[in-house]
Amino acid sequence: MKLKIAGAALGAILLSTSAWAVPTPIDLNTFVQEGPLGNGNWNVAGDGNSVTQTINGNPTAFVSPNDFFNTQFQGSFSAGNDGDDDYMGFVFGFDADDTTPFFLFDWKQGQQLGSAPGFYLSEVTGGLNAIPFANHHLSTTGYNVIATSLGMGWVDNIVYDFTLEYTETLIKIDIAGGAFGAGQTIFNIATVGNTTGRFGFYNYSQSQVTYQGFTEAAAPSFCEQNPSSPQCTNQVPVPAPIALIGLGLLLMRRTALRS
């Protein structure tokens, strides 16, 4: 029995060494609107846990005050039935300077003006006004389409969970809820272009969209992701996870000897 207890303790230690840090809630009261003020109306709940955008207009974003990079974001979004079928999503690597590229992930509900329902991942230069409404799958000046996953639009009043991993090596976006069930990976690509900037929410010609329950967690370090790299294997200090495993094994041995 004591051996089993020790084994459970070791399991807990191993779980505690997960590469991703513990998620931290994001206070949306700290976010600010970007783009022309008339394009959006972002209403934050008093507790800072959710925000709803209520204007059906040109591109608008609601963005963090600080840069988020080498980070994992998790949260949910949903759109009420306002009679429209356009775009909701988020921006990352964002900078208010229109000359700095940023990434745009957006989701179209219905077919319109050459734009199909589904997901788009693009790199934008020239600010929010450089984002085209029609032919959204085609690259144009200031709008570079990196990847698409077309065919399925969002459904009114369905809450979708999403995860964004944005690191120096990876852009990975997962969606869960509705037809996506427990979760599906939409995009999983090597990071390209700009790698710094802010994170935020985005609407284009879509109102009554709510974003809620967002957290962020720090990504693992380079050596945690690449333990066999020479610059990591030559390090003198013992990595914390290995030290903790050794402690757990010692605990198991001592418990076995006493039983």
N, C-alpha and C positions, 0 to 999 in steps of 0.2 A: 504494500500500500504506500509506504513512504517513497519507494522508487517511482511509483506512478505520480505522486505529488510532485516529486522533483522533476519528472519529465514534463508535467504540465507547466511547471515554473519555467523550464527551458523554452517551451513553446511560446509562452507569453513574452519571454525575452526576445525570441526571434521575431515575433510579430511586431514588437516595439521598435525593431530596427528597419522597418519598411523604408524604402528609399525616399518616398515623398514625406514631407513634413506634415504635421497635424494641420488640417484645414482651419483657416481663420476667417470668421465672418467679415464681410465687406459692408461698411456703413455707407449707404448710397446718399446720405446727406452731404457727403464730401464731394460728390460728383458735380460736374457743371455741364451746361448745354454748350455745344459747339455748332457752328453754322449760323445762318441768319435766324434771329430770334423768332420771326414769324413762321418759321418752318416747323416748329415743334412746341409742345407744351408738356413738360415732364413733371409729373406730380409725385413727390416722394412721400411715402407713409411716414408717420411720426417716429416710428422706431427705426427708420432707415433700412428696413429689410426688403422693401419693394418699391418699384416706381412704375407708373402708368403714363403712357404717351397718348394724348387725346386729339391731335390734329392730323387730318388727312392732307398732307402737303408735300413739299419738296424735301430732299434728304435732310435729316436731322440726326444728331448724335448726342448722347449723354455720357460723359467721359470722366474717368478717374483723374484726380489732381496730380498723380505721380505715375512714373513709369512702372509697368509690370512686365517682367521678362524672366525667363527661366522659371516659369510659374505654371501651375495648373489651376484653372478656374472651373467651378461647378455651380450650377444654378438652374432655374427653369424659366420658360417664357410661354406665353399664350396670347391669342388674339381673340377679342370678342367679335360678335357678328355685327359689323358696321356696314355690311353690304358691299365691301370691297375685297379684292383678292390679290394684293400686291406684296410688298417686301417687308420682312422683319429680319433682324439678325444682330450682328455686333461688329465692332471695329477693334483692331489691336495693332500695336506698333504705331499708334496714332500720334500725330503732332499737329498743333494748330497752324504751323507754318505750311502754307499750301504747296511749297516746293519740296517738302519731305514726303516720300512715299509712305503709305500705310496699307495694312491688310483689311479687306472687307469680306466677311462671311454673311451672305444673305440668302433668304429662302422665299421664293415666289409661290403664291398659292395657285394661281390660275394662268392659263394661256392668254397672252395679250401682246399685240404689236411685235411679234417675233420673239417674245420672251416666254419660255416654257416653264411650267411649274417644276420646282426642284431647287437644288442647292447650287450656289456659285461661290467660288473662292477667287478673289481678285486682288491685285496690287494697284492702288490708286495714287496718282500724283496730280496735284492741282486742287486738293480739297474736296469737300463733299459735292461741289457742283460739277466735278468731272465725271460723276457716276451717271451713266446713261440709263434711261428707263426702257426704251425699246432695244431689241436685239442684245439683250443683256449677256448672252453667251459669247458675243464677239468682242475682240479687243479693239480699242479705238484710242485716240490720243488721250493720254493720261489715265487710261483704264486697261490694265493688262490682265486678261483672264488666265488664271493659273490652272484651275481645274473646275469641272462641273459634275454634278450627279443629278440628272434630270429625270422627270417623270412623276414625282410624287410631291404634291403640295401640302401645306399645313391645313389642318381642319379647325374650324371655329371652335373656341371654348375647350380645346384639348390642351392640357398642360404637358409641355415637352421638357424633359430634363436634358441638359447638354453639358459636356465636358470639353474644355479646350486645353490642350497641352501646347504651350508655346515656349520653346527652348532654342538654344543656339544650333540645335541639330534637327529639330522636329516641329512640324505643325500637325496636330492630330485632333480631330473633332468627332465626337460621338454624340448621337441623339438617342433618347429613350422616350417611351410613352406612345400612346396611340398605336399606329400600325408598326412602330419600331420596337414594340414590346420592351424587353429588358434592356435593349440597347444595341445599336449598330454603329460601326465606324463609317463616317461619311467621307472624310479625307484623312489621309495619312501620308504626308510627303516630307521630304527634306526641306528645311528652312531655306528660303531664297530671299534675296534682296535685303531690305531694311530689317533690323532686328532689335530696335529699341522703340520706346514710346508707350503710350497709355492704352488702357483697355476701356471699352464702353459699349453702349447699346445703340442700335441704329434702326430707324424706320424710313421708308420711302413710300409716300402715298398710301399710308396705312395708319389707322388710328386704333385706339382702345387696345393697345398692346401692353402687357404687363410683364415685367421682369422681377424675379423674386428669389430670396434665399441664396444669395451668392456668397461663395467662399473662395479663398485662394490659398494655395499651398506651395511652398518653395520646392523647386525641382531638385533632384539629387545632384551632387557635385559631379564634375567630370570624372574623377577617379571612382566614384560609386557606379557610374555608368560604364566605365572602361577600366576595370581593375587590372587588366593585363597590360595596359599601356606602360611603356618604360618609365615615363615620368611619375607613374603611380607605384609600380613595383619596386622602384629604387628609393621610395620614401622610407625613412627610419621608423617613424611612429607606427604602432600597430593600429589598424582601423578599428574604430569603436565597435562595430558589429562583431568582429573577430574576438575582440577582448571580452565582450559580453557572452559570446558562445563558450569561450574558455571558462568563464565563471560559471555558466550553467552546467557544463560537463563536470567541473570540480564539485559542484553541489550534488549532482547525481551520484558521483563516486562516494562521497562522504556519507550520503544517505544510505547507499547500498551497504557500506561497511558496517553501519550501525544497526541495520535490520537483521 
